[in-house]
């Protein structure tokens, strides 16, 4: 049996983890979108020395999550789009 590389684990700052949890609880990130956010956050440090990897910041999570949400807005109904418009300044500024 051959073991592959160990799984990558994100080290998130507390505020970054809280924002991710909040976005899931508010319904802005479903499981598929959360996986995209996680994949993109992992890509931020791709190729970096695992021993020197930095913690994912709140700014990183805001930037990446906002991009994923915007990319998927066309798949949503008008009511959800209005909700995002109202909550956007509170979540991403």
PDB file with one MODEL, atoms N, CA, C and O in Angstrom:
MODEL        1
ATOM      1  N   UNK A   1       0.835  -1.170   0.000  1.00  0.00           N
ATOM      2  CA  UNK A   1       0.000   0.000   0.000  1.00  0.00           C
ATOM      3  C   UNK A   1       0.883   1.236   0.000  1.00  0.00           C
ATOM      4  O   UNK A   1       1.789   1.376   0.821  1.00  0.00           O
ATOM      5  N   UNK A   2       0.594   2.141  -0.950  1.00  0.00           N
ATOM      6  CA  UNK A   2       1.369   3.362  -1.074  1.00  0.00           C
ATOM      7  C   UNK A   2       0.572   4.517  -0.509  1.00  0.00           C
ATOM      8  O   UNK A   2      -0.589   4.735  -0.858  1.00  0.00           O
ATOM      9  N   UNK A   3       1.222   5.246   0.367  1.00  0.00           N
ATOM     10  CA  UNK A   3       0.576   6.416   0.939  1.00  0.00           C
ATOM     11  C   UNK A   3       0.903   7.635   0.100  1.00  0.00           C
ATOM     12  O   UNK A   3       2.050   7.845  -0.293  1.00  0.00           O
ATOM     13  N   UNK A   4      -0.113   8.435  -0.171  1.00  0.00           N
ATOM     14  CA  UNK A   4       0.095   9.676  -0.913  1.00  0.00           C
ATOM     15  C   UNK A   4       0.559  10.758   0.024  1.00  0.00           C
ATOM     16  O   UNK A   4       0.804  10.517   1.206  1.00  0.00           O
ATOM     17  N   UNK A   5       0.678  11.943  -0.511  1.00  0.00           N
ATOM     18  CA  UNK A   5       1.078  13.063   0.347  1.00  0.00           C
ATOM     19  C   UNK A   5       0.000  13.326   1.391  1.00  0.00           C
ATOM     20  O   UNK A   5      -1.176  13.041   1.166  1.00  0.00           O
ATOM     21  N   UNK A   6       0.401  13.861   2.512  1.00  0.00           N
ATOM     22  CA  UNK A   6      -0.606  14.163   3.546  1.00  0.00           C
ATOM     23  C   UNK A   6      -1.585  15.213   3.027  1.00  0.00           C
ATOM     24  O   UNK A   6      -1.212  16.061   2.216  1.00  0.00           O
ATOM     25  N   UNK A   7      -2.811  15.164   3.481  1.00  0.00           N
ATOM     26  CA  UNK A   7      -3.781  16.156   3.022  1.00  0.00           C
ATOM     27  C   UNK A   7      -3.379  17.556   3.485  1.00  0.00           C
ATOM     28  O   UNK A   7      -2.799  17.734   4.556  1.00  0.00           O
ATOM     29  N   UNK A   8      -3.700  18.527   2.660  1.00  0.00           N
ATOM     30  CA  UNK A   8      -3.404  19.904   3.031  1.00  0.00           C
ATOM     31  C   UNK A   8      -4.463  20.384   4.006  1.00  0.00           C
ATOM     32  O   UNK A   8      -5.647  20.078   3.868  1.00  0.00           O
ATOM     33  N   UNK A   9      -4.019  21.131   4.978  1.00  0.00           N
ATOM     34  CA  UNK A   9      -4.924  21.671   5.984  1.00  0.00           C
ATOM     35  C   UNK A   9      -4.741  23.177   6.011  1.00  0.00           C
ATOM     36  O   UNK A   9      -3.622  23.684   6.089  1.00  0.00           O
ATOM     37  N   UNK A  10      -5.856  23.876   5.946  1.00  0.00           N
ATOM     38  CA  UNK A  10      -5.795  25.338   6.016  1.00  0.00           C
ATOM     39  C   UNK A  10      -5.637  25.791   7.453  1.00  0.00           C
ATOM     40  O   UNK A  10      -6.305  25.278   8.351  1.00  0.00           O
ATOM     41  N   UNK A  11      -4.764  26.742   7.668  1.00  0.00           N
ATOM     42  CA  UNK A  11      -4.612  27.381   8.962  1.00  0.00           C
ATOM     43  C   UNK A  11      -5.245  28.758   8.820  1.00  0.00           C
ATOM     44  O   UNK A  11      -4.644  29.670   8.254  1.00  0.00           O
ATOM     45  N   UNK A  12      -6.457  28.901   9.336  1.00  0.00           N
ATOM     46  CA  UNK A  12      -7.181  30.159   9.209  1.00  0.00           C
ATOM     47  C   UNK A  12      -7.076  30.983  10.476  1.00  0.00           C
ATOM     48  O   UNK A  12      -7.133  30.456  11.587  1.00  0.00           O
ATOM     49  N   UNK A  13      -6.920  32.294  10.289  1.00  0.00           N
ATOM     50  CA  UNK A  13      -7.019  33.198  11.431  1.00  0.00           C
ATOM     51  C   UNK A  13      -8.437  33.069  11.980  1.00  0.00           C
ATOM     52  O   UNK A  13      -9.354  32.759  11.220  1.00  0.00           O
ATOM     53  N   UNK A  14      -8.643  33.298  13.279  1.00  0.00           N
ATOM     54  CA  UNK A  14      -9.977  33.143  13.864  1.00  0.00           C
ATOM     55  C   UNK A  14     -11.073  33.939  13.142  1.00  0.00           C
ATOM     56  O   UNK A  14     -12.171  33.424  12.926  1.00  0.00           O
ATOM     57  N   UNK A  15     -10.784  35.175  12.774  1.00  0.00           N
ATOM     58  CA  UNK A  15     -11.792  35.989  12.083  1.00  0.00           C
ATOM     59  C   UNK A  15     -12.119  35.415  10.712  1.00  0.00           C
ATOM     60  O   UNK A  15     -13.263  35.499  10.264  1.00  0.00           O
ATOM     61  N   UNK A  16     -11.135  34.837  10.046  1.00  0.00           N
ATOM     62  CA  UNK A  16     -11.354  34.224   8.736  1.00  0.00           C
ATOM     63  C   UNK A  16     -12.253  32.999   8.865  1.00  0.00           C
ATOM     64  O   UNK A  16     -13.158  32.799   8.055  1.00  0.00           O
ATOM     65  N   UNK A  17     -12.003  32.186   9.879  1.00  0.00           N
ATOM     66  CA  UNK A  17     -12.835  31.000  10.116  1.00  0.00           C
ATOM     67  C   UNK A  17     -14.262  31.397  10.462  1.00  0.00           C
ATOM     68  O   UNK A  17     -15.215  30.753  10.023  1.00  0.00           O
ATOM     69  N   UNK A  18     -14.408  32.452  11.245  1.00  0.00           N
ATOM     70  CA  UNK A  18     -15.736  32.936  11.624  1.00  0.00           C
ATOM     71  C   UNK A  18     -16.510  33.411  10.397  1.00  0.00           C
ATOM     72  O   UNK A  18     -17.698  33.118  10.263  1.00  0.00           O
ATOM     73  N   UNK A  19     -15.851  34.138   9.508  1.00  0.00           N
ATOM     74  CA  UNK A  19     -16.526  34.601   8.305  1.00  0.00           C
ATOM     75  C   UNK A  19     -16.977  33.424   7.451  1.00  0.00           C
ATOM     76  O   UNK A  19     -18.099  33.432   6.945  1.00  0.00           O
ATOM     77  N   UNK A  20     -16.145  32.433   7.282  1.00  0.00           N
ATOM     78  CA  UNK A  20     -16.546  31.251   6.505  1.00  0.00           C
ATOM     79  C   UNK A  20     -17.763  30.580   7.124  1.00  0.00           C
ATOM     80  O   UNK A  20     -18.711  30.231   6.420  1.00  0.00           O
ATOM     81  N   UNK A  21     -17.736  30.402   8.438  1.00  0.00           N
ATOM     82  CA  UNK A  21     -18.889  29.808   9.116  1.00  0.00           C
ATOM     83  C   UNK A  21     -20.145  30.641   8.895  1.00  0.00           C
ATOM     84  O   UNK A  21     -21.217  30.093   8.637  1.00  0.00           O
ATOM     85  N   UNK A  22     -20.022  31.946   8.993  1.00  0.00           N
ATOM     86  CA  UNK A  22     -21.150  32.845   8.820  1.00  0.00           C
ATOM     87  C   UNK A  22     -21.719  32.758   7.398  1.00  0.00           C
ATOM     88  O   UNK A  22     -22.935  32.733   7.213  1.00  0.00           O
ATOM     89  N   UNK A  23     -20.838  32.713   6.405  1.00  0.00           N
ATOM     90  CA  UNK A  23     -21.295  32.625   5.021  1.00  0.00           C
ATOM     91  C   UNK A  23     -22.046  31.322   4.756  1.00  0.00           C
ATOM     92  O   UNK A  23     -23.001  31.303   3.979  1.00  0.00           O
ATOM     93  N   UNK A  24     -21.622  30.240   5.397  1.00  0.00           N
ATOM     94  CA  UNK A  24     -22.330  28.965   5.268  1.00  0.00           C
ATOM     95  C   UNK A  24     -23.680  29.057   5.965  1.00  0.00           C
ATOM     96  O   UNK A  24     -24.702  28.666   5.401  1.00  0.00           O
ATOM     97  N   UNK A  25     -23.687  29.571   7.189  1.00  0.00           N
ATOM     98  CA  UNK A  25     -24.934  29.654   7.956  1.00  0.00           C
ATOM     99  C   UNK A  25     -25.963  30.574   7.310  1.00  0.00           C
ATOM    100  O   UNK A  25     -27.164  30.321   7.401  1.00  0.00           O
ATOM    101  N   UNK A  26     -25.501  31.641   6.656  1.00  0.00           N
ATOM    102  CA  UNK A  26     -26.417  32.562   5.980  1.00  0.00           C
ATOM    103  C   UNK A  26     -26.882  32.020   4.628  1.00  0.00           C
ATOM    104  O   UNK A  26     -27.763  32.598   3.992  1.00  0.00           O
ATOM    105  N   UNK A  27     -26.292  30.920   4.200  1.00  0.00           N
ATOM    106  CA  UNK A  27     -26.695  30.315   2.936  1.00  0.00           C
ATOM    107  C   UNK A  27     -25.989  30.868   1.712  1.00  0.00           C
ATOM    108  O   UNK A  27     -26.399  30.603   0.582  1.00  0.00           O
ATOM    109  N   UNK A  28     -24.927  31.638   1.930  1.00  0.00           N
ATOM    110  CA  UNK A  28     -24.192  32.193   0.799  1.00  0.00           C
ATOM    111  C   UNK A  28     -23.220  31.190   0.190  1.00  0.00           C
ATOM    112  O   UNK A  28     -22.847  31.318  -0.976  1.00  0.00           O
ATOM    113  N   UNK A  29     -22.810  30.198   0.968  1.00  0.00           N
ATOM    114  CA  UNK A  29     -21.917  29.151   0.460  1.00  0.00           C
ATOM    115  C   UNK A  29     -22.556  27.800   0.734  1.00  0.00           C
ATOM    116  O   UNK A  29     -22.762  27.423   1.888  1.00  0.00           O
ATOM    117  N   UNK A  30     -22.874  27.061  -0.348  1.00  0.00           N
ATOM    118  CA  UNK A  30     -23.319  25.682  -0.169  1.00  0.00           C
ATOM    119  C   UNK A  30     -22.072  24.797  -0.141  1.00  0.00           C
ATOM    120  O   UNK A  30     -20.954  25.304  -0.217  1.00  0.00           O
ATOM    121  N   UNK A  31     -22.252  23.500  -0.035  1.00  0.00           N
ATOM    122  CA  UNK A  31     -21.097  22.594   0.074  1.00  0.00           C
ATOM    123  C   UNK A  31     -20.165  22.707  -1.127  1.00  0.00           C
ATOM    124  O   UNK A  31     -18.943  22.703  -0.976  1.00  0.00           O
ATOM    125  N   UNK A  32     -20.745  22.806  -2.312  1.00  0.00           N
ATOM    126  CA  UNK A  32     -19.925  22.880  -3.539  1.00  0.00           C
ATOM    127  C   UNK A  32     -19.134  24.184  -3.565  1.00  0.00           C
ATOM    128  O   UNK A  32     -17.947  24.190  -3.891  1.00  0.00           O
ATOM    129  N   UNK A  33     -19.789  25.277  -3.225  1.00  0.00           N
ATOM    130  CA  UNK A  33     -19.106  26.576  -3.233  1.00  0.00           C
ATOM    131  C   UNK A  33     -18.059  26.657  -2.128  1.00  0.00           C
ATOM    132  O   UNK A  33     -16.992  27.234  -2.336  1.00  0.00           O
ATOM    133  N   UNK A  34     -18.346  26.089  -0.959  1.00  0.00           N
ATOM    134  CA  UNK A  34     -17.364  26.064   0.121  1.00  0.00           C
ATOM    135  C   UNK A  34     -16.129  25.287  -0.303  1.00  0.00           C
ATOM    136  O   UNK A  34     -15.008  25.679   0.020  1.00  0.00           O
ATOM    137  N   UNK A  35     -16.323  24.198  -1.018  1.00  0.00           N
ATOM    138  CA  UNK A  35     -15.178  23.427  -1.514  1.00  0.00           C
ATOM    139  C   UNK A  35     -14.349  24.265  -2.484  1.00  0.00           C
ATOM    140  O   UNK A  35     -13.120  24.204  -2.460  1.00  0.00           O
ATOM    141  N   UNK A  36     -15.012  25.048  -3.339  1.00  0.00           N
ATOM    142  CA  UNK A  36     -14.281  25.938  -4.249  1.00  0.00           C
ATOM    143  C   UNK A  36     -13.473  26.973  -3.468  1.00  0.00           C
ATOM    144  O   UNK A  36     -12.316  27.241  -3.790  1.00  0.00           O
ATOM    145  N   UNK A  37     -14.087  27.546  -2.448  1.00  0.00           N
ATOM    146  CA  UNK A  37     -13.373  28.521  -1.609  1.00  0.00           C
ATOM    147  C   UNK A  37     -12.149  27.856  -0.977  1.00  0.00           C
ATOM    148  O   UNK A  37     -11.048  28.406  -1.017  1.00  0.00           O
ATOM    149  N   UNK A  38     -12.345  26.678  -0.396  1.00  0.00           N
ATOM    150  CA  UNK A  38     -11.221  25.975   0.231  1.00  0.00           C
ATOM    151  C   UNK A  38     -10.122  25.675  -0.772  1.00  0.00           C
ATOM    152  O   UNK A  38      -8.943  25.864  -0.472  1.00  0.00           O
ATOM    153  N   UNK A  39     -10.494  25.206  -1.968  1.00  0.00           N
ATOM    154  CA  UNK A  39      -9.494  24.900  -2.994  1.00  0.00           C
ATOM    155  C   UNK A  39      -8.712  26.148  -3.383  1.00  0.00           C
ATOM    156  O   UNK A  39      -7.490  26.107  -3.527  1.00  0.00           O
ATOM    157  N   UNK A  40      -9.424  27.252  -3.551  1.00  0.00           N
ATOM    158  CA  UNK A  40      -8.742  28.495  -3.937  1.00  0.00           C
ATOM    159  C   UNK A  40      -7.860  29.030  -2.816  1.00  0.00           C
ATOM    160  O   UNK A  40      -6.797  29.593  -3.075  1.00  0.00           O
ATOM    161  N   UNK A  41      -8.299  28.857  -1.573  1.00  0.00           N
ATOM    162  CA  UNK A  41      -7.451  29.271  -0.450  1.00  0.00           C
ATOM    163  C   UNK A  41      -6.197  28.408  -0.367  1.00  0.00           C
ATOM    164  O   UNK A  41      -5.112  28.910  -0.073  1.00  0.00           O
ATOM    165  N   UNK A  42      -6.343  27.113  -0.624  1.00  0.00           N
ATOM    166  CA  UNK A  42      -5.168  26.243  -0.633  1.00  0.00           C
ATOM    167  C   UNK A  42      -4.196  26.648  -1.739  1.00  0.00           C
ATOM    168  O   UNK A  42      -2.981  26.539  -1.572  1.00  0.00           O
ATOM    169  N   UNK A  43      -4.726  27.113  -2.858  1.00  0.00           N
ATOM    170  CA  UNK A  43      -3.883  27.527  -3.980  1.00  0.00           C
ATOM    171  C   UNK A  43      -3.067  28.778  -3.670  1.00  0.00           C
ATOM    172  O   UNK A  43      -2.052  29.031  -4.320  1.00  0.00           O
ATOM    173  N   UNK A  44      -3.505  29.569  -2.675  1.00  0.00           N
ATOM    174  CA  UNK A  44      -2.768  30.787  -2.327  1.00  0.00           C
ATOM    175  C   UNK A  44      -1.334  30.486  -1.928  1.00  0.00           C
ATOM    176  O   UNK A  44      -0.422  31.248  -2.247  1.00  0.00           O
ATOM    177  N   UNK A  45      -1.135  29.371  -1.228  1.00  0.00           N
ATOM    178  CA  UNK A  45       0.202  29.015  -0.764  1.00  0.00           C
ATOM    179  C   UNK A  45       0.776  27.828  -1.533  1.00  0.00           C
ATOM    180  O   UNK A  45       1.734  27.201  -1.082  1.00  0.00           O
ATOM    181  N   UNK A  46       0.195  27.520  -2.686  1.00  0.00           N
ATOM    182  CA  UNK A  46       0.687  26.383  -3.471  1.00  0.00           C
ATOM    183  C   UNK A  46       2.171  26.574  -3.769  1.00  0.00           C
ATOM    184  O   UNK A  46       2.597  27.644  -4.203  1.00  0.00           O
ATOM    185  N   UNK A  47       2.927  25.552  -3.536  1.00  0.00           N
ATOM    186  CA  UNK A  47       4.356  25.595  -3.788  1.00  0.00           C
ATOM    187  C   UNK A  47       5.181  26.170  -2.652  1.00  0.00           C
ATOM    188  O   UNK A  47       6.410  26.126  -2.693  1.00  0.00           O
ATOM    189  N   UNK A  48       4.518  26.708  -1.641  1.00  0.00           N
ATOM    190  CA  UNK A  48       5.253  27.262  -0.502  1.00  0.00           C
ATOM    191  C   UNK A  48       5.715  26.125   0.400  1.00  0.00           C
ATOM    192  O   UNK A  48       5.124  25.045   0.413  1.00  0.00           O
ATOM    193  N   UNK A  49       6.746  26.375   1.128  1.00  0.00           N
ATOM    194  CA  UNK A  49       7.258  25.406   2.094  1.00  0.00           C
ATOM    195  C   UNK A  49       6.193  25.184   3.163  1.00  0.00           C
ATOM    196  O   UNK A  49       5.791  26.141   3.825  1.00  0.00           O
ATOM    197  N   UNK A  50       5.719  23.937   3.353  1.00  0.00           N
ATOM    198  CA  UNK A  50       4.676  23.675   4.347  1.00  0.00           C
ATOM    199  C   UNK A  50       5.052  24.149   5.749  1.00  0.00           C
ATOM    200  O   UNK A  50       4.176  24.502   6.539  1.00  0.00           O
ATOM    201  N   UNK A  51       6.320  24.159   6.057  1.00  0.00           N
ATOM    202  CA  UNK A  51       6.771  24.596   7.377  1.00  0.00           C
ATOM    203  C   UNK A  51       6.709  26.121   7.504  1.00  0.00           C
ATOM    204  O   UNK A  51       6.716  26.654   8.614  1.00  0.00           O
ATOM    205  N   UNK A  52       6.649  26.821   6.361  1.00  0.00           N
ATOM    206  CA  UNK A  52       6.630  28.281   6.390  1.00  0.00           C
ATOM    207  C   UNK A  52       5.267  28.830   5.958  1.00  0.00           C
ATOM    208  O   UNK A  52       5.116  30.037   5.767  1.00  0.00           O
ATOM    209  N   UNK A  53       4.289  27.956   5.805  1.00  0.00           N
ATOM    210  CA  UNK A  53       2.979  28.399   5.344  1.00  0.00           C
ATOM    211  C   UNK A  53       2.391  29.405   6.328  1.00  0.00           C
ATOM    212  O   UNK A  53       2.513  29.251   7.543  1.00  0.00           O
ATOM    213  N   UNK A  54       1.766  30.412   5.793  1.00  0.00           N
ATOM    214  CA  UNK A  54       1.171  31.453   6.624  1.00  0.00           C
ATOM    215  C   UNK A  54      -0.294  31.131   6.868  1.00  0.00           C
ATOM    216  O   UNK A  54      -0.901  30.344   6.141  1.00  0.00           O
ATOM    217  N   UNK A  55      -0.838  31.735   7.877  1.00  0.00           N
ATOM    218  CA  UNK A  55      -2.259  31.568   8.157  1.00  0.00           C
ATOM    219  C   UNK A  55      -3.061  32.335   7.116  1.00  0.00           C
ATOM    220  O   UNK A  55      -2.647  33.398   6.655  1.00  0.00           O
ATOM    221  N   UNK A  56      -4.204  31.789   6.757  1.00  0.00           N
ATOM    222  CA  UNK A  56      -5.111  32.453   5.833  1.00  0.00           C
ATOM    223  C   UNK A  56      -5.787  33.590   6.596  1.00  0.00           C
ATOM    224  O   UNK A  56      -6.343  33.383   7.675  1.00  0.00           O
ATOM    225  N   UNK A  57      -5.731  34.773   6.031  1.00  0.00           N
ATOM    226  CA  UNK A  57      -6.244  35.961   6.709  1.00  0.00           C
ATOM    227  C   UNK A  57      -7.714  36.213   6.375  1.00  0.00           C
ATOM    228  O   UNK A  57      -8.276  35.614   5.458  1.00  0.00           O
ATOM    229  N   UNK A  58      -8.312  37.110   7.141  1.00  0.00           N
ATOM    230  CA  UNK A  58      -9.683  37.540   6.870  1.00  0.00           C
ATOM    231  C   UNK A  58      -9.756  38.155   5.472  1.00  0.00           C
ATOM    232  O   UNK A  58     -10.714  37.908   4.739  1.00  0.00           O
ATOM    233  N   UNK A  59      -8.764  38.944   5.102  1.00  0.00           N
ATOM    234  CA  UNK A  59      -8.749  39.564   3.771  1.00  0.00           C
ATOM    235  C   UNK A  59      -8.716  38.500   2.679  1.00  0.00           C
ATOM    236  O   UNK A  59      -9.384  38.649   1.655  1.00  0.00           O
ATOM    237  N   UNK A  60      -7.944  37.426   2.881  1.00  0.00           N
ATOM    238  CA  UNK A  60      -7.897  36.330   1.912  1.00  0.00           C
ATOM    239  C   UNK A  60      -9.276  35.701   1.738  1.00  0.00           C
ATOM    240  O   UNK A  60      -9.737  35.486   0.617  1.00  0.00           O
ATOM    241  N   UNK A  61      -9.927  35.410   2.864  1.00  0.00           N
ATOM    242  CA  UNK A  61     -11.245  34.762   2.816  1.00  0.00           C
ATOM    243  C   UNK A  61     -12.261  35.687   2.170  1.00  0.00           C
ATOM    244  O   UNK A  61     -13.071  35.235   1.361  1.00  0.00           O
ATOM    245  N   UNK A  62     -12.240  36.960   2.504  1.00  0.00           N
ATOM    246  CA  UNK A  62     -13.174  37.900   1.893  1.00  0.00           C
ATOM    247  C   UNK A  62     -13.008  37.926   0.379  1.00  0.00           C
ATOM    248  O   UNK A  62     -13.990  37.841  -0.359  1.00  0.00           O
ATOM    249  N   UNK A  63     -11.775  38.042  -0.081  1.00  0.00           N
ATOM    250  CA  UNK A  63     -11.496  38.125  -1.514  1.00  0.00           C
ATOM    251  C   UNK A  63     -11.930  36.861  -2.243  1.00  0.00           C
ATOM    252  O   UNK A  63     -12.600  36.932  -3.273  1.00  0.00           O
ATOM    253  N   UNK A  64     -11.550  35.709  -1.710  1.00  0.00           N
ATOM    254  CA  UNK A  64     -11.843  34.445  -2.376  1.00  0.00           C
ATOM    255  C   UNK A  64     -13.336  34.116  -2.315  1.00  0.00           C
ATOM    256  O   UNK A  64     -13.927  33.740  -3.328  1.00  0.00           O
ATOM    257  N   UNK A  65     -13.942  34.252  -1.150  1.00  0.00           N
ATOM    258  CA  UNK A  65     -15.371  33.945  -1.009  1.00  0.00           C
ATOM    259  C   UNK A  65     -16.213  34.885  -1.859  1.00  0.00           C
ATOM    260  O   UNK A  65     -17.170  34.448  -2.497  1.00  0.00           O
ATOM    261  N   UNK A  66     -15.874  36.161  -1.877  1.00  0.00           N
ATOM    262  CA  UNK A  66     -16.619  37.109  -2.704  1.00  0.00           C
ATOM    263  C   UNK A  66     -16.555  36.707  -4.173  1.00  0.00           C
ATOM    264  O   UNK A  66     -17.557  36.781  -4.883  1.00  0.00           O
ATOM    265  N   UNK A  67     -15.394  36.289  -4.624  1.00  0.00           N
ATOM    266  CA  UNK A  67     -15.250  35.853  -6.014  1.00  0.00           C
ATOM    267  C   UNK A  67     -16.119  34.646  -6.338  1.00  0.00           C
ATOM    268  O   UNK A  67     -16.758  34.596  -7.389  1.00  0.00           O
ATOM    269  N   UNK A  68     -16.139  33.682  -5.437  1.00  0.00           N
ATOM    270  CA  UNK A  68     -16.952  32.482  -5.649  1.00  0.00           C
ATOM    271  C   UNK A  68     -18.435  32.841  -5.658  1.00  0.00           C
ATOM    272  O   UNK A  68     -19.184  32.348  -6.501  1.00  0.00           O
ATOM    273  N   UNK A  69     -18.860  33.682  -4.743  1.00  0.00           N
ATOM    274  CA  UNK A  69     -20.273  34.074  -4.679  1.00  0.00           C
ATOM    275  C   UNK A  69     -20.672  34.813  -5.956  1.00  0.00           C
ATOM    276  O   UNK A  69     -21.716  34.519  -6.538  1.00  0.00           O
ATOM    277  N   UNK A  70     -19.859  35.760  -6.392  1.00  0.00           N
ATOM    278  CA  UNK A  70     -20.166  36.511  -7.611  1.00  0.00           C
ATOM    279  C   UNK A  70     -20.210  35.575  -8.823  1.00  0.00           C
ATOM    280  O   UNK A  70     -21.082  35.712  -9.681  1.00  0.00           O
ATOM    281  N   UNK A  71     -19.283  34.637  -8.894  1.00  0.00           N
ATOM    282  CA  UNK A  71     -19.256  33.695 -10.018  1.00  0.00           C
ATOM    283  C   UNK A  71     -20.546  32.881 -10.105  1.00  0.00           C
ATOM    284  O   UNK A  71     -20.938  32.465 -11.195  1.00  0.00           O
ATOM    285  N   UNK A  72     -21.207  32.649  -8.976  1.00  0.00           N
ATOM    286  CA  UNK A  72     -22.396  31.799  -8.948  1.00  0.00           C
ATOM    287  C   UNK A  72     -23.708  32.578  -8.850  1.00  0.00           C
ATOM    288  O   UNK A  72     -24.774  31.967  -8.773  1.00  0.00           O
ATOM    289  N   UNK A  73     -23.654  33.907  -8.852  1.00  0.00           N
ATOM    290  CA  UNK A  73     -24.877  34.703  -8.750  1.00  0.00           C
ATOM    291  C   UNK A  73     -25.834  34.465  -9.918  1.00  0.00           C
ATOM    292  O   UNK A  73     -27.051  34.508  -9.740  1.00  0.00           O
ATOM    293  N   UNK A  74     -25.296  34.217 -11.099  1.00  0.00           N
ATOM    294  CA  UNK A  74     -26.168  34.016 -12.267  1.00  0.00           C
ATOM    295  C   UNK A  74     -27.031  32.762 -12.123  1.00  0.00           C
ATOM    296  O   UNK A  74     -28.052  32.628 -12.797  1.00  0.00           O
ATOM    297  N   UNK A  75     -26.619  31.842 -11.241  1.00  0.00           N
ATOM    298  CA  UNK A  75     -27.367  30.606 -11.026  1.00  0.00           C
ATOM    299  C   UNK A  75     -28.478  30.784  -9.993  1.00  0.00           C
ATOM    300  O   UNK A  75     -29.221  29.838  -9.731  1.00  0.00           O
ATOM    301  N   UNK A  76     -28.609  31.960  -9.405  1.00  0.00           N
ATOM    302  CA  UNK A  76     -29.527  32.158  -8.293  1.00  0.00           C
ATOM    303  C   UNK A  76     -30.743  32.965  -8.717  1.00  0.00           C
ATOM    304  O   UNK A  76     -30.758  33.588  -9.779  1.00  0.00           O
ATOM    305  N   UNK A  77     -31.761  32.940  -7.866  1.00  0.00           N
ATOM    306  CA  UNK A  77     -32.969  33.705  -8.166  1.00  0.00           C
ATOM    307  C   UNK A  77     -32.803  35.165  -7.748  1.00  0.00           C
ATOM    308  O   UNK A  77     -31.862  35.527  -7.040  1.00  0.00           O
ATOM    309  N   UNK A  78     -33.741  35.987  -8.205  1.00  0.00           N
ATOM    310  CA  UNK A  78     -33.670  37.430  -7.961  1.00  0.00           C
ATOM    311  C   UNK A  78     -33.737  37.765  -6.474  1.00  0.00           C
ATOM    312  O   UNK A  78     -33.070  38.699  -6.027  1.00  0.00           O
ATOM    313  N   UNK A  79     -34.519  37.031  -5.710  1.00  0.00           N
ATOM    314  CA  UNK A  79     -34.629  37.287  -4.266  1.00  0.00           C
ATOM    315  C   UNK A  79     -33.279  37.098  -3.572  1.00  0.00           C
ATOM    316  O   UNK A  79     -32.884  37.906  -2.732  1.00  0.00           O
ATOM    317  N   UNK A  80     -32.582  36.028  -3.931  1.00  0.00           N
ATOM    318  CA  UNK A  80     -31.259  35.803  -3.343  1.00  0.00           C
ATOM    319  C   UNK A  80     -30.292  36.909  -3.758  1.00  0.00           C
ATOM    320  O   UNK A  80     -29.510  37.393  -2.939  1.00  0.00           O
ATOM    321  N   UNK A  81     -30.344  37.304  -5.018  1.00  0.00           N
ATOM    322  CA  UNK A  81     -29.451  38.355  -5.497  1.00  0.00           C
ATOM    323  C   UNK A  81     -29.672  39.654  -4.735  1.00  0.00           C
ATOM    324  O   UNK A  81     -28.715  40.366  -4.430  1.00  0.00           O
ATOM    325  N   UNK A  82     -30.930  39.966  -4.424  1.00  0.00           N
ATOM    326  CA  UNK A  82     -31.217  41.171  -3.624  1.00  0.00           C
ATOM    327  C   UNK A  82     -30.680  41.026  -2.199  1.00  0.00           C
ATOM    328  O   UNK A  82     -30.182  41.990  -1.616  1.00  0.00           O
ATOM    329  N   UNK A  83     -30.784  39.816  -1.643  1.00  0.00           N
ATOM    330  CA  UNK A  83     -30.258  39.577  -0.295  1.00  0.00           C
ATOM    331  C   UNK A  83     -28.746  39.784  -0.277  1.00  0.00           C
ATOM    332  O   UNK A  83     -28.210  40.398   0.645  1.00  0.00           O
ATOM    333  N   UNK A  84     -28.070  39.275  -1.285  1.00  0.00           N
ATOM    334  CA  UNK A  84     -26.616  39.449  -1.378  1.00  0.00           C
ATOM    335  C   UNK A  84     -26.284  40.937  -1.487  1.00  0.00           C
ATOM    336  O   UNK A  84     -25.345  41.418  -0.852  1.00  0.00           O
ATOM    337  N   UNK A  85     -27.051  41.653  -2.285  1.00  0.00           N
ATOM    338  CA  UNK A  85     -26.806  43.084  -2.453  1.00  0.00           C
ATOM    339  C   UNK A  85     -26.940  43.829  -1.118  1.00  0.00           C
ATOM    340  O   UNK A  85     -26.150  44.726  -0.825  1.00  0.00           O
ATOM    341  N   UNK A  86     -27.943  43.455  -0.310  1.00  0.00           N
ATOM    342  CA  UNK A  86     -28.137  44.103   0.997  1.00  0.00           C
ATOM    343  C   UNK A  86     -27.021  43.743   1.980  1.00  0.00           C
ATOM    344  O   UNK A  86     -26.545  44.602   2.722  1.00  0.00           O
ATOM    345  N   UNK A  87     -26.607  42.484   1.984  1.00  0.00           N
ATOM    346  CA  UNK A  87     -25.644  41.995   2.980  1.00  0.00           C
ATOM    347  C   UNK A  87     -24.190  42.214   2.576  1.00  0.00           C
ATOM    348  O   UNK A  87     -23.298  42.149   3.422  1.00  0.00           O
ATOM    349  N   UNK A  88     -23.945  42.467   1.312  1.00  0.00           N
ATOM    350  CA  UNK A  88     -22.575  42.587   0.798  1.00  0.00           C
ATOM    351  C   UNK A  88     -21.718  43.568   1.596  1.00  0.00           C
ATOM    352  O   UNK A  88     -20.613  43.212   2.005  1.00  0.00           O
ATOM    353  N   UNK A  89     -22.195  44.788   1.830  1.00  0.00           N
ATOM    354  CA  UNK A  89     -21.340  45.737   2.578  1.00  0.00           C
ATOM    355  C   UNK A  89     -21.014  45.255   3.997  1.00  0.00           C
ATOM    356  O   UNK A  89     -19.935  45.534   4.518  1.00  0.00           O
ATOM    357  N   UNK A  90     -21.933  44.545   4.603  1.00  0.00           N
ATOM    358  CA  UNK A  90     -21.694  44.042   5.957  1.00  0.00           C
ATOM    359  C   UNK A  90     -20.683  42.896   5.980  1.00  0.00           C
ATOM    360  O   UNK A  90     -19.935  42.741   6.945  1.00  0.00           O
ATOM    361  N   UNK A  91     -20.665  42.110   4.932  1.00  0.00           N
ATOM    362  CA  UNK A  91     -19.813  40.922   4.891  1.00  0.00           C
ATOM    363  C   UNK A  91     -18.431  41.179   4.289  1.00  0.00           C
ATOM    364  O   UNK A  91     -17.446  40.577   4.715  1.00  0.00           O
ATOM    365  N   UNK A  92     -18.359  42.066   3.306  1.00  0.00           N
ATOM    366  CA  UNK A  92     -17.127  42.143   2.530  1.00  0.00           C
ATOM    367  C   UNK A  92     -16.405  43.477   2.571  1.00  0.00           C
ATOM    368  O   UNK A  92     -15.384  43.629   1.901  1.00  0.00           O
ATOM    369  N   UNK A  93     -16.892  44.448   3.328  1.00  0.00           N
ATOM    370  CA  UNK A  93     -16.155  45.712   3.449  1.00  0.00           C
ATOM    371  C   UNK A  93     -15.526  45.837   4.781  1.00  0.00           C
ATOM    372  O   UNK A  93     -14.865  46.838   5.060  1.00  0.00           O
TER     373      UNK A  93
ENDMDL
END
